[in-house]
Amino acid sequence: MADRVVLFADDANVYNGARRAFFDPRTDHYTLGNYDPCRLANLIVDRRTPALRHRELTDVRIYTGRPDPYRQPVRAAEHDKLASVRQAAGATVIARPLRYLNGKGQQKGVDVAMAIDIVTMAIDGLYDVGLVASTDTDLKPALEYIVRKCPQAHVEVLGWRSPLYQGHVPSSGVNR
């Protein structure tokens, strides 16, 4: 029987990590760093080692902040178009409205929504392997809970690494 795999991706975290790892965010075009979450998930699932059981991708879940269409109509339209493309490819897009402080939009609730899904889907037995694409340490308590309470679920944390990236990729500190 195949292990059911679900990718949980913090969209902004993955995009910004790719920009830092592979491009110069100050000079390279902002589209460089975009990624296809379904292709990324399939690539990871298909690159399993012989020691791992067969894996089957069952869901790709993208967590993102959605710009307010009244404050940022162009960005909101771009966000919605990308979300539609991803949904047509088979991904589930979970969008939380951006919160605005001093005119600047900030993601709020994205990590919480992702953490709740990671935990509840493990409890409900909806995946055997959860691929968490984020280096956000706010997810650590959710991962620790799964290690303690959901022995049937296995979680792997994904992040970008390249010779170009000078920053530190934080360890989740969760082993399993």
Residue pairs with C-beta under 8 A, 6 or more apart in sequence:
2 53
2 54
2 55
2 56
3 52
3 53
3 54
3 55
3 56
3 128
3 129
3 154
4 56
4 58
4 126
4 127
4 128
4 129
5 41
5 45
5 55
5 56
5 57
5 58
5 127
5 128
5 129
5 130
5 131
6 57
6 58
6 59
6 60
6 61
6 121
6 126
6 127
6 129
6 130
6 131
7 37
7 40
7 41
7 44
7 57
7 59
7 60
7 61
7 131
7 133
8 61
8 63
8 114
8 117
8 118
8 130
8 131
8 132
8 133
8 134
9 37
9 40
9 60
9 61
9 62
9 63
9 133
9 134
10 63
10 110
10 111
10 114
10 133
10 134
10 136
11 37
11 62
11 63
11 64
12 64
12 65
12 107
12 110
13 133
13 134
13 135
13 136
14 35
14 37
14 40
14 133
14 134
14 160
15 33
15 34
15 35
16 25
16 33
17 135
17 159
17 160
17 169
18 33
18 34
18 35
18 160
19 25
19 28
19 32
19 33
20 160
20 165
20 167
21 160
21 161
21 162
21 164
21 165
22 32
22 33
22 160
22 162
22 164
22 165
23 32
23 33
23 164
25 33
36 89
37 60
37 62
37 86
37 91
37 133
38 60
38 86
38 89
38 90
38 91
40 133
41 57
41 60
41 131
42 57
44 131
44 158
45 55
45 56
45 57
48 54
48 55
55 129
58 126
58 127
59 92
59 126
59 127
60 90
60 91
60 92
61 91
61 92
61 94
61 114
61 117
62 83
62 86
62 91
62 92
62 93
62 94
63 94
63 96
63 110
63 111
63 113
63 114
64 79
64 83
64 93
64 94
64 95
64 96
64 107
64 110
65 95
65 96
65 97
65 98
65 105
65 106
65 107
65 108
65 110
66 76
66 79
66 80
66 83
66 95
66 96
66 97
66 98
67 75
67 76
67 79
67 98
67 105
68 76
68 97
68 98
68 100
68 105
69 76
69 77
71 100
71 105
72 105
79 95
83 93
83 95
86 93
87 93
94 113
94 114
94 117
96 107
96 108
96 109
96 110
96 113
98 105
98 106
98 107
98 108
99 105
99 106
99 107
99 108
100 106
111 134
111 136
111 138
111 139
114 134
114 139
115 138
115 139
115 141
115 142
116 142
118 130
118 132
118 139
118 142
118 143
118 146
118 155
119 142
119 145
119 146
119 150
121 127
121 130
122 130
122 146
122 150
122 152
122 153
122 155
123 149
123 150
125 152
125 153
127 153
128 152
128 153
128 154
129 153
129 154
129 155
129 156
130 146
130 153
130 154
130 155
130 156
131 155
131 156
131 158
132 139
132 143
132 155
132 156
132 157
132 158
133 158
133 159
134 157
134 158
134 159
135 157
135 159
135 169
135 170
137 170
137 172
139 172
140 172
140 173
140 174
143 155
143 157
143 172
143 174
144 174
146 153
146 155
147 155
147 174
147 175
147 176
154 176
155 174
155 176
157 172
157 174
159 169
160 169
161 169
